[in-house]
């Protein structure tokens, strides 16, 4: 694992860039210190497993960014922010 150093803003931008390549809806508000990743519906059946897999990937990646907090609302929506 490579830990991304730099300012909080730089870490957030690097993580945003990484998440932008996922099959998900990424909404950016980096000027306010956060972005969201949401898996589009449907959220039941086999799609829920795919959504959980994407979220697990995001949680694993978040370990690289010491100043970014990863908060999971449910298995298909994730908030990433800096304090």
N, C-alpha and C positions, 0 to 999 in steps of 0.2 A: 504494500500500500504506500502510495506517495502522498504525503501530507502537503497540502497547498498552503504556502505561507503568503504573507502580504497583508494588506489592509483588509478590514472587514468587507469593504465595498468590492475589492478585487476578488476576494474569496466568493462572495455572492455572485458576482458576474461569471466567474469560472464555473461555478456550480450550475448556474442558469444555462450556460452554453452546453454543458454536459447533458442536462435534462432536456434541452431543446431537441435532441435527437431521438427522444423516446416517442413511442406511438401514444401520445397524450396531449392534452390541451395545457399549454404552459402560458400563464398570464403573468406578465412582468410588471412590477412596481418597484424596481431597484432603487429609484430615487427616494423611495420611502422605506427602503431596507427590507423588502421581501418579494417573493414570487410564489405562485401556486402551481401545482401540477394536479390535473384532474383527468382521470380516465373517463372517456365518453361512455354513455350507456350503450348497451344494457349492462346492468350490474348484478345480474343473477345467473345461476347455472355456471357453465364453463367460463363465461366472461368474468365472473368474480375471481376465479383462480388466476386468470391473466392479469387482472387489475392488482391482485395481491402480489403477484410476481414483480410487477413494475414497481410497486411501492417498496417491496423488499430490496430491490436494486437501489432505489433512491436512499433508503436507510443505510445500506452498506456504503454507498458513495459518500454519504454525509460524514462518515468517520474521517474522511480526508480533509475536511474543512472545520478546523477547531472553533471558529467563531460563528458558524452557521448552525442554527437550531432547526431540527427537523421535527415537525409536529404533524401527526397523522390524525385526521378527524375520523376517518373510517377507512375501509380497505380501498377506496378509490379516489380520495382527495388528500393532498398533502400540502402543508404550508411550510415554507422555508424562509427563515428570517435571521437577521443579525441583531444582537442586543446593543 
